């Protein structure tokens, strides 16, 4: 009877028809439900009758194929539901019981041992997001020796998608036969997580390579900014006769840009054109725009954009970057407004460009407009706008952005965290910066450097050095941070000590290092140490750098070696406004006021535009040279060039007039200044009143100085000295008593001497020196010998 039933049951549709039904089910949900009915009727007969009693291999295979087909249709229904169905409609849940029944029947009938059925079970459960059933089915496959290479590859990929790299690696290591697919998956996953060494190890172990494998490796190196390594992988890919695809071309163009290999990049563009990738791939065209932009050829980048038939948001963003790189931020904004679609990358690019060019307020404004446009900030956007808030010292705005980053789960990102640390430190909130640092789950060297820099910015060098010593590793930026921190806080001896420690550690100094070191040498007037630093720059081949040359010229000038300063200045192959200013200042400080003015005229003749610091150096030269008329001329010329005088310019002008005895003009100039907050200007006037014994103006200047800087002892001392010089001893005593009553104390003098590389400081308020007894003995000996 069973045999009779078997002969009468409907014939199973041929595999081609089944495949056609399955493929027709993929585009839409409604179509996914229709083709399931015909194979289901056929399968109900088999389900009722069971598998053949003595199946032939052909009959068993046919039975397994029907089961696999039904599982594939269930998976198609689940996939169509997740992509096309509304949220309130979930027909995939109707197919899940059928998939579970098919699994149960496959196990009971032994069909589950078929590799095709086992593979479809895995993919079906994955489509329904049933990880437990998927893992159980895979375990059964492995136990029954039914796990195909596809099953292993699929499970490795599923673990990677779930972010469980450890499980993926264990499964990969336990594979009986590793395929290039699993190698590709693991290399890509490890590269994306920064575990480059492990990825390279697997790359070298892979016996064969595919285009996807090589592309994943190249992309990983580019992602981790190891661009030259990516070039090497590409060369090996070509030597293995593996043809690159469009994604490979895009990654290689990025690698060439990062490595500065623009010639090779153009060769790859030629390969893309020859392979017809340029016309067919919008990604390749977008990469070409970026390439031309990095090469400085904005016209070619714009031409590529204009000739594109189809443009996406990446294309428009690349064009926006073209305008930004050329300095036309207004044009970049017009591109942003004209974009048919904007995303967070488009906004973030413009925000970053404004922040990099010093337009911090505009960057913050753009960030607010981006939020109003409905875009969610990304990591790069948060970093840029927080840096803008740091520049503005906008604590309230930075705290609001911090709150949004917390809400979006971005605050623990190392790039955002570094920007947050910098922002809070710039706003004088080192405690909050330390809290953010302490709560970071992972700290890279940039985080350590940011906090060290923050403490240095706030003058807390003890905390900065403590943190510096605790760093698990240090790079060039770490040493530059601590050395420049000491230099900026005028702790020049400690800056040089840190430089010596850097050399002892084996770290090679860079241009920024020598800028700080030479600044310390200049302020200590340490010509010997400065020459040693100069020798090291020659040895490292960075002497001709415009930054190093400027620092060397300034150091020699401040150390009194004006000939060496001039030689460095005139030997420089390139000079900027800072270089000219340093030389003008050096001449002025060494008493060569006329030569300083002549050098300024040479600067103007070369077409170099002076800045506010150049005019300050020039006014300083006029002040110490008694060149009143020239000072007035250059003061007016500065304003004619559109440079508004700052407080220090007014101080120099007051000093020029006061030294010439023109006290009334100096006082009138101070009363006309836009800002009356510069105490040094009034102190200069008061000092001149003391010289010329003008009691009337002196009393007004002292009163004004006391209002501006109550803690400044200069006004009290100068006024007291003036009264004493005029014989008004009672008034002089009254000022001294008033000074004592306000607990003010005149700053003592300080001098230092360098002996065998060590600096010895002597303070007027400190009677004892660590070697005072030895110094007194030597002095007594010298005095005794001189009396003989």
TIZAKOL-966136 format. One line per field, with one value per residue (C-alpha): residue number from 0; z, x, y. Coordinates in steps of 0.05 Angstrom, whole numbers, padded with zeros to 5 digits. Each point is the difference from the previous one (the first is absolute). Example, Ala and Ser with C-alpha at 12.3 -4.5 7.8 and 13.67 -1.06 7.14 Angstrom:
// residues 2
num <- [0  1]
zz <- [00156  -00013]
xx <- [00246  00027]
yy <- [-00090  00069]
// end
This chain:
// residues 788
num <- [0  1  2  3  4  5  6  7  8  9  10  11  12  13  14  15  16  17  18  19  20  21  22  23  24  25  26  27  28  29  30  31  32  33  34  35  36  37  38  39  40  41  42  43  44  45  46  47  48  49  50  51  52  53  54  55  56  57  58  59  60  61  62  63  64  65  66  67  68  69  70  71  72  73  74  75  76  77  78  79  80  81  82  83  84  85  86  87  88  89  90  91  92  93  94  95  96  97  98  99  100  101  102  103  104  105  106  107  108  109  110  111  112  113  114  115  116  117  118  119  120  121  122  123  124  125  126  127  128  129  130  131  132  133  134  135  136  137  138  139  140  141  142  143  144  145  146  147  148  149  150  151  152  153  154  155  156  157  158  159  160  161  162  163  164  165  166  167  168  169  170  171  172  173  174  175  176  177  178  179  180  181  182  183  184  185  186  187  188  189  190  191  192  193  194  195  196  197  198  199  200  201  202  203  204  205  206  207  208  209  210  211  212  213  214  215  216  217  218  219  220  221  222  223  224  225  226  227  228  229  230  231  232  233  234  235  236  237  238  239  240  241  242  243  244  245  246  247  248  249  250  251  252  253  254  255  256  257  258  259  260  261  262  263  264  265  266  267  268  269  270  271  272  273  274  275  276  277  278  279  280  281  282  283  284  285  286  287  288  289  290  291  292  293  294  295  296  297  298  299  300  301  302  303  304  305  306  307  308  309  310  311  312  313  314  315  316  317  318  319  320  321  322  323  324  325  326  327  328  329  330  331  332  333  334  335  336  337  338  339  340  341  342  343  344  345  346  347  348  349  350  351  352  353  354  355  356  357  358  359  360  361  362  363  364  365  366  367  368  369  370  371  372  373  374  375  376  377  378  379  380  381  382  383  384  385  386  387  388  389  390  391  392  393  394  395  396  397  398  399  400  401  402  403  404  405  406  407  408  409  410  411  412  413  414  415  416  417  418  419  420  421  422  423  424  425  426  427  428  429  430  431  432  433  434  435  436  437  438  439  440  441  442  443  444  445  446  447  448  449  450  451  452  453  454  455  456  457  458  459  460  461  462  463  464  465  466  467  468  469  470  471  472  473  474  475  476  477  478  479  480  481  482  483  484  485  486  487  488  489  490  491  492  493  494  495  496  497  498  499  500  501  502  503  504  505  506  507  508  509  510  511  512  513  514  515  516  517  518  519  520  521  522  523  524  525  526  527  528  529  530  531  532  533  534  535  536  537  538  539  540  541  542  543  544  545  546  547  548  549  550  551  552  553  554  555  556  557  558  559  560  561  562  563  564  565  566  567  568  569  570  571  572  573  574  575  576  577  578  579  580  581  582  583  584  585  586  587  588  589  590  591  592  593  594  595  596  597  598  599  600  601  602  603  604  605  606  607  608  609  610  611  612  613  614  615  616  617  618  619  620  621  622  623  624  625  626  627  628  629  630  631  632  633  634  635  636  637  638  639  640  641  642  643  644  645  646  647  648  649  650  651  652  653  654  655  656  657  658  659  660  661  662  663  664  665  666  667  668  669  670  671  672  673  674  675  676  677  678  679  680  681  682  683  684  685  686  687  688  689  690  691  692  693  694  695  696  697  698  699  700  701  702  703  704  705  706  707  708  709  710  711  712  713  714  715  716  717  718  719  720  721  722  723  724  725  726  727  728  729  730  731  732  733  734  735  736  737  738  739  740  741  742  743  744  745  746  747  748  749  750  751  752  753  754  755  756  757  758  759  760  761  762  763  764  765  766  767  768  769  770  771  772  773  774  775  776  777  778  779  780  781  782  783  784  785  786  787]
zz <- [00000  00016  -00066  -00036  00035  -00022  -00073  00001  00036  -00041  -00031  00032  -00042  -00035  00034  -00053  00012  00075  -00007  -00045  00053  00053  -00039  -00016  00074  00018  -00024  00037  00060  -00038  -00050  00055  00025  -00067  -00023  00068  -00011  -00058  00031  00067  -00030  -00028  00066  00039  -00037  00017  00072  00006  -00033  00026  -00039  -00047  00035  -00042  -00032  -00057  00002  -00053  00039  00065  -00035  -00029  00069  00030  -00056  00013  00074  -00018  -00048  00053  00049  -00053  -00011  00075  00001  -00059  00035  00062  -00041  -00039  00065  00031  -00062  -00028  00052  00044  00073  00018  -00048  00015  -00045  00015  00067  -00040  -00035  00063  00025  -00069  00002  00069  -00026  -00060  00046  00044  -00059  -00031  00064  00006  -00072  -00003  -00053  00048  -00015  -00071  -00005  -00042  00051  00057  -00033  -00014  00072  00022  -00048  00016  00075  -00012  -00043  00058  00049  00040  00022  00051  -00051  -00052  00047  00020  -00073  -00015  00059  -00027  -00068  00028  00042  -00061  -00043  -00045  00008  -00068  -00011  -00014  00069  00034  -00041  00015  00075  00002  -00036  00048  00061  -00032  -00015  00073  00022  00033  -00030  00053  -00019  -00073  00010  00040  -00054  -00054  00035  00007  -00074  -00033  -00066  00000  -00062  -00029  00019  00074  -00006  -00032  00055  00056  -00031  -00012  00071  00033  -00043  00017  00074  -00006  00012  -00058  00022  00006  -00067  -00034  00030  -00031  -00065  -00005  00018  -00055  -00054  -00056  -00011  -00032  -00020  00062  00044  -00028  00001  00073  00018  -00040  00030  00070  -00009  -00026  00058  00049  -00040  -00021  -00071  -00024  00025  -00043  -00061  00013  00004  -00066  -00034  00025  -00024  -00071  00003  00017  -00063  00041  -00035  00045  00003  00011  00076  -00007  -00044  00050  00058  -00040  -00019  00075  00015  -00053  00027  00071  -00022  -00046  -00060  -00049  -00061  00019  00013  -00070  -00027  00039  -00029  -00069  00020  00023  -00067  -00038  00041  -00010  00074  -00008  -00040  00036  00073  00035  00058  -00046  -00027  00071  00018  -00061  00024  00067  -00035  -00042  00062  00039  -00059  00003  -00068  00019  -00072  -00020  00060  -00020  -00072  00023  00041  -00057  -00048  00046  -00026  00069  00064  00071  00067  00001  -00067  00026  00065  -00040  -00040  00066  00022  -00065  00018  00073  -00018  -00046  00057  -00030  00060  -00026  -00064  00041  00037  -00067  -00020  00065  -00011  -00071  00019  -00015  00061  00060  00052  00062  -00042  -00042  00060  00038  -00057  -00001  00076  00002  -00053  00037  00065  -00033  -00030  00067  -00012  00065  00008  -00071  00014  00061  -00039  -00056  00052  00025  -00072  -00011  00060  -00026  -00068  00035  -00007  00056  00015  -00011  00035  -00046  00009  00076  00000  -00045  00037  00068  -00025  -00022  00070  00030  -00044  00022  00073  -00004  00060  -00004  -00074  00009  00058  -00044  -00054  00052  00023  -00071  -00010  00064  -00025  -00066  00033  -00033  00061  00013  -00070  00006  -00051  00033  00069  -00020  -00025  00064  00042  -00041  00005  00075  00010  -00044  00042  00064  00022  00008  00052  -00050  -00052  00049  00015  -00074  -00006  00060  -00026  -00069  -00011  -00046  -00002  -00058  -00001  -00028  00062  00045  -00041  00001  00075  00009  -00049  00039  00066  -00034  -00030  00069  00029  00042  -00019  00062  -00019  -00073  00017  00048  -00055  -00050  00044  00006  -00075  -00023  -00064  -00028  -00071  -00030  00013  00074  00008  -00041  00047  00064  -00028  -00031  00064  00041  -00052  -00003  00075  -00001  00037  -00050  00042  00008  -00075  -00015  00052  -00034  -00067  00027  00028  -00068  -00034  00054  -00015  -00073  -00027  -00061  00008  -00054  -00022  00055  00052  -00023  -00003  00075  00017  -00038  00033  00068  -00021  -00025  00065  00042  -00046  -00002  -00062  00012  00007  -00060  -00043  00021  -00021  -00066  -00012  00010  -00050  -00051  00015  -00009  -00064  00023  00006  -00063  00025  00005  00072  00022  -00037  00033  00069  -00010  -00023  00060  00048  -00025  00002  00072  00021  -00026  -00061  -00052  -00056  00005  00002  -00064  -00033  00016  -00026  -00066  -00012  00006  -00068  00019  00049  00026  00040  00066  -00025  -00019  00066  00041  -00035  00007  00074  00009  -00030  00043  00065  -00015  -00010  -00076  -00009  -00067  -00029  00026  -00038  -00064  00005  00006  -00064  -00034  00024  -00031  -00065  -00007  00003  00068  00040  00072  00058  00067  00031  -00054  00016  00075  -00012  -00042  00053  00052  -00043  -00006  00075  00019  -00055  00018  -00071  00017  -00069  -00032  00055  -00014  -00075  00007  00051  -00052  -00055  00040  00004  -00074  -00016  00039  00062  00062  00056  00060  00072  -00008  -00060  00043  00055  -00049  -00026  00070  00016  -00062  00017  00074  -00012  -00042  00055  -00037  00060  -00016  -00069  00031  00050  -00055  -00042  00059  00012  -00074  -00001  -00015  00059  00064  00034  -00015  00066  -00031  -00041  00062  00035  -00058  00006  00075  -00009  -00048  00050  00051  -00049  -00017  00070  -00025  00064  -00028  -00056  00045  00052  -00054  -00031  00068  00016  -00067  00008  00069  -00029  -00055  00041  00075  00012  -00043  00043  -00058  00009  00075  -00010  -00058  00035  00065  -00037  -00035  00065  00029  -00059  00008  00074  00021  00053  00038  -00064  -00016  00070  -00006  -00064  00032  00060  -00046  -00038  00064  00025  -00063  00012  -00067  -00009  -00054  -00042  00012  -00052  -00028  -00038  -00020  -00026  -00039  00026  -00035  -00028  00066  00013  00068  00018  00051  00029  00036  00052  00015  00043  -00007  -00060  00006  -00012  00037  00047  -00057  -00038  00061  00009  -00072  00005  00064  -00035  -00061  00044  00040  -00063  -00029  00063  -00006]
xx <- [00000  00057  00032  -00066  -00004  00070  -00014  -00061  00029  00016  00068  00047  00013  00068  00056  00000  -00073  00011  00058  -00042  -00055  00051  00033  -00068  -00015  00057  -00020  -00065  -00036  -00064  00038  00037  -00064  -00026  00054  00003  -00067  00017  00063  -00037  -00055  00053  00036  -00064  -00005  00071  -00010  -00060  00033  00071  00064  00007  00008  00059  00019  00047  00053  -00040  -00065  00033  00033  -00067  -00032  00057  -00005  -00074  00014  00056  -00046  -00053  00052  00024  -00070  -00010  00065  -00023  -00065  00038  00047  -00056  -00037  00059  00011  -00070  -00054  -00029  00016  -00070  00003  00045  -00014  00070  -00027  -00049  00059  00041  -00043  00005  00076  00002  -00045  00045  00061  -00034  -00021  00069  00031  -00051  00007  00075  -00002  00035  00064  -00003  00049  -00048  -00056  00047  00025  -00071  -00019  00056  -00018  -00074  00009  00047  -00053  -00050  00053  -00003  00073  -00011  -00034  00052  00058  -00035  -00011  00073  00022  -00043  00032  00070  -00019  -00029  00059  -00050  00031  00022  00054  -00058  -00029  00066  00008  -00071  00007  00066  -00035  -00060  00045  00037  -00067  -00019  00066  00024  00070  00025  -00052  00013  00074  -00010  -00045  00049  00058  -00041  -00020  00022  00011  00006  -00024  00019  -00069  00012  00070  -00032  -00052  00050  00052  -00054  -00028  00068  00021  -00064  00016  00072  00030  00047  00054  -00050  -00031  00069  00015  -00063  00014  00068  -00030  -00052  00023  -00039  -00032  -00063  -00017  -00043  00057  00052  -00050  -00017  00073  00014  -00061  00022  00069  -00031  -00049  00060  00040  00053  -00001  00067  -00020  -00063  00043  00040  -00063  -00024  00065  -00006  -00072  00022  00058  -00051  -00039  -00061  -00039  -00021  -00072  -00030  00006  00074  00011  -00034  00042  00064  -00012  -00010  00065  00039  -00027  00019  00070  00010  00010  -00039  00035  -00021  -00070  -00006  00024  -00055  -00050  00024  -00012  -00070  -00015  00028  -00042  -00063  -00006  00002  -00064  -00038  00020  -00021  00045  00061  -00020  -00008  00069  00029  -00030  00035  00065  00002  -00017  00058  00045  -00020  -00035  -00068  -00018  00008  -00040  -00057  00004  -00009  -00061  -00032  00009  -00032  -00068  -00023  00020  -00013  00010  00073  00012  -00030  00040  00064  -00017  -00012  00069  00029  -00024  00021  00071  00007  -00020  -00067  -00044  -00056  00000  00000  -00062  -00034  00014  -00029  -00064  -00006  00008  -00064  00016  00044  00027  00043  00064  -00018  -00014  00060  00048  -00020  00002  00070  00026  -00026  00031  00067  00002  -00014  -00073  -00022  -00064  -00023  00015  -00046  -00053  00002  -00006  -00065  -00026  00018  -00043  -00057  00007  -00013  00070  00032  00073  00053  00066  00037  -00053  00002  00076  00000  -00055  00031  00066  -00036  -00031  00070  00026  -00058  00007  -00075  -00012  -00076  -00003  00052  -00039  -00063  00038  00029  -00070  -00022  00061  -00019  -00071  00025  00052  00059  00033  00044  00029  00074  -00004  -00060  00030  00065  -00040  -00040  00063  00029  -00064  -00007  00074  -00005  -00060  00042  -00037  00057  -00039  -00055  00053  00033  -00067  -00012  00070  -00009  -00067  00026  -00004  00060  00054  00046  00062  -00039  -00045  00062  00031  -00065  -00004  00074  -00009  -00062  00037  00058  -00049  -00026  00070  -00005  00067  00006  -00063  00022  00067  -00032  -00047  00057  00040  -00060  -00009  00006  00034  00025  00008  00028  -00065  00005  00069  -00019  -00059  00040  00058  -00044  -00041  00061  00021  -00069  -00002  00070  00032  00056  00050  -00050  -00014  00074  00002  -00059  00035  00062  -00044  -00032  00067  00020  -00063  00020  -00058  00020  -00022  -00039  -00011  -00051  00049  00056  -00048  -00013  00072  00027  -00052  00026  00072  -00019  -00033  00057  00051  00034  00042  00038  -00063  -00030  00060  -00005  -00073  00020  00051  -00054  -00046  00057  00011  -00074  -00004  -00054  00042  -00030  -00072  -00033  -00020  00069  00034  -00045  00011  00076  00002  -00041  00043  00066  -00029  -00025  00066  00038  00032  -00030  00048  -00022  -00072  00009  00036  -00057  -00051  00034  00016  -00073  -00027  -00069  -00025  -00069  -00027  00020  00072  00004  -00032  00050  00059  -00029  -00013  00071  00031  -00043  00016  00074  -00004  00002  -00064  00018  00021  -00065  -00040  00041  -00015  -00074  00003  00035  -00056  -00052  00040  -00003  -00076  -00005  -00059  00019  -00044  -00015  00062  00044  -00025  00008  00074  00007  -00031  00045  00060  -00024  -00013  00070  00032  -00037  -00030  -00065  -00021  00015  -00042  -00059  00008  00000  -00057  -00043  00024  -00021  -00071  00001  00016  -00062  00036  -00034  00049  -00002  00015  00074  00005  -00029  00049  00059  -00027  -00010  00072  00026  -00036  00016  00075  00001  -00033  -00066  -00040  -00064  -00004  00012  -00056  -00047  00015  -00016  -00066  -00019  00016  -00060  00020  00023  00018  00075  00035  00069  -00015  -00016  00061  00044  -00030  00010  00072  00012  -00033  00050  00057  -00027  -00029  -00070  -00039  -00068  -00003  00035  -00056  -00053  00039  00010  -00074  -00018  00052  -00028  -00070  00022  00047  -00008  00049  00054  00056  00031  -00046  00015  00075  00004  -00042  00039  00066  -00025  -00022  00068  00037  -00040  00015  -00072  00022  -00066  -00038  00051  -00007  -00076  00002  00047  -00047  -00059  00036  00016  -00072  -00026  00048  00033  00073  00047  00025  00072  00054  00027  00064  00031  00066  00015  00058  00017  -00069  -00034  -00041  00008  -00053  00008  -00060  00003  -00051  00036  00062  00024  00023  00014  00073  00002  00056  00046  -00017  00017  00066  00020  -00021  00042  00059  -00007  -00006  00061  00041  -00022  00022  00071]
yy <- [00000  00047  -00016  00016  00066  00015  -00012  00046  00059  00062  00007  00050  00061  -00002  00037  00054  00016  00000  00047  00045  00002  00016  00055  00031  00003  00047  00070  00010  -00029  -00016  -00042  -00035  -00032  -00026  -00049  -00034  -00035  -00046  -00031  -00003  -00045  -00045  -00002  -00016  -00066  -00017  00023  -00047  -00059  00011  -00010  -00059  -00067  -00019  00066  00002  00055  00037  -00004  00021  00058  00021  -00003  00042  00051  00010  00011  00050  00036  00009  00027  00047  00026  00010  00040  00041  00016  00023  00042  00032  00015  00036  00043  00013  -00013  00055  -00004  -00024  -00059  -00060  -00059  -00026  -00024  -00044  -00033  -00012  -00058  -00031  00007  -00033  -00057  -00009  -00003  -00052  -00043  00006  -00026  -00057  -00021  00006  00054  00048  -00037  00027  00059  00042  -00008  00014  00064  00023  -00012  00047  00055  -00006  00007  00058  00034  -00008  00026  -00065  -00005  -00056  -00046  00019  -00019  -00065  -00018  00013  -00042  -00058  00009  -00004  -00061  -00035  00021  00037  00069  00024  00053  00048  -00015  00017  00063  00021  -00010  00038  00057  -00002  00005  00059  00035  -00009  00032  -00065  -00002  -00049  -00053  00013  -00011  -00064  -00028  00022  -00034  -00064  -00004  -00065  00036  00076  00034  00067  00024  -00011  00031  00061  00006  -00005  00047  00052  -00006  00005  00060  00037  -00008  00023  -00069  00007  -00049  -00057  00018  00000  -00068  -00029  00036  -00034  -00068  00000  -00048  00034  00067  00027  00071  00006  -00025  00049  00057  -00012  00001  00063  00034  -00020  00030  00064  00002  -00005  00052  -00051  00024  -00028  -00069  00005  00015  -00063  -00043  00030  -00018  -00072  -00002  00018  -00050  -00054  00019  00021  00055  00057  00023  00069  -00004  -00018  00060  00047  -00028  00006  00072  00015  -00037  00038  00066  -00018  -00022  00060  -00046  00043  -00029  -00070  00026  00027  -00068  -00034  00050  -00021  -00073  00018  00034  -00060  -00048  00043  00014  00076  00006  -00054  00014  00064  -00019  00001  00069  00026  -00025  00034  00067  -00011  -00019  00064  00040  -00028  00013  00073  -00002  00028  00015  -00074  -00021  00047  -00026  -00072  00021  00039  -00059  -00051  -00025  -00021  00035  -00024  00034  -00022  00035  00065  -00006  -00009  00063  00036  -00021  00027  00070  -00008  -00021  00060  00046  00019  -00017  00044  -00041  -00064  00026  00013  -00072  -00024  00040  -00025  -00074  -00040  -00042  00015  -00048  00006  -00008  00061  00043  -00029  00016  00074  00004  -00031  00048  00061  -00025  -00014  00070  00033  00016  -00032  00041  -00018  -00074  00001  00037  -00053  -00055  00031  00005  -00073  -00021  00043  -00036  -00066  -00030  -00039  00020  -00053  -00010  00048  00054  -00005  00006  00061  00039  -00016  00027  00063  00007  -00009  00057  00044  -00023  -00012  -00045  00003  -00018  -00055  -00030  -00003  -00036  -00047  -00016  -00016  -00045  -00037  -00009  -00028  -00045  00035  00031  -00061  00003  00017  00057  00032  -00011  00035  00059  00002  -00002  00057  00041  -00006  00017  00061  00022  -00008  -00063  -00049  -00040  -00016  -00017  -00048  -00032  -00013  -00029  -00046  -00027  -00019  -00075  00004  00053  00010  00044  00059  00001  00002  00056  00040  00000  00016  00058  00023  00003  00037  00050  00017  00007  -00064  -00028  -00043  -00038  -00002  -00031  -00050  -00023  -00001  -00047  -00047  -00006  -00073  00022  00066  00025  00063  00038  -00019  00029  00062  00011  00000  00040  00053  00002  00018  00052  00032  00005  00032  -00058  -00002  -00039  -00057  00003  -00012  -00056  -00034  00008  -00035  -00056  -00007  -00009  -00051  -00040  -00008  00042  00041  00073  00037  00071  00015  -00027  00047  00059  -00007  -00017  00060  00044  -00023  00013  00070  00019  -00028  00034  -00068  00005  -00065  -00042  00036  -00017  -00073  00000  00033  -00056  -00053  00034  -00003  -00074  -00015  00040  00048  00064  00030  -00006  00067  -00014  -00022  00056  00052  -00030  -00002  00072  00022  -00041  00030  00071  -00008  -00031  00061  -00035  00046  -00021  -00072  00023  00040  -00058  -00048  00051  00013  -00074  -00021  -00023  00024  00053  00016  00059  -00033  -00007  00074  00021  -00041  00032  00071  -00014  -00028  00062  00046  -00037  00005  00075  00004  00040  00031  -00067  -00030  00053  -00012  -00074  00015  00041  -00059  -00044  00046  00003  -00076  00003  -00034  00026  00019  -00021  00031  -00031  00030  00070  -00014  -00017  00062  00046  -00033  00019  00072  00003  -00022  00041  00064  00004  00035  00024  -00068  -00034  00046  -00013  -00076  00003  00036  -00047  -00061  00027  00018  -00073  -00021  -00025  00025  00020  -00045  00018  -00015  00047  00056  -00016  00007  00066  00027  -00022  00035  00066  -00004  -00013  00063  00040  00008  -00022  00038  -00032  -00069  00011  00025  -00062  -00045  00035  -00011  -00075  -00045  -00045  00031  -00065  -00001  00014  -00001  00062  00040  -00029  00024  00069  00001  -00021  00057  00048  -00023  00016  00069  00013  00016  -00009  00020  -00052  -00051  00003  -00010  -00057  -00033  00006  -00031  -00055  -00017  -00006  -00047  -00044  00005  -00057  00032  00030  00038  00061  00005  -00007  00050  00052  -00008  00007  00063  00032  -00016  00030  00064  00003  -00016  -00050  00000  -00018  -00054  -00029  00003  -00041  -00051  -00007  -00007  -00054  -00037  00006  -00034  -00058  00014  -00018  00021  -00058  -00015  -00004  -00064  -00018  -00065  -00028  -00063  -00042  -00066  -00007  00014  00063  00035  00052  00055  00039  00066  -00023  -00066  00007  -00071  -00040  -00075  00014  00067  -00022  -00021  00064  00043  -00036  00012  00073  00008  -00032  00045  00062  -00020  -00012  00067  00036  -00027]
// end
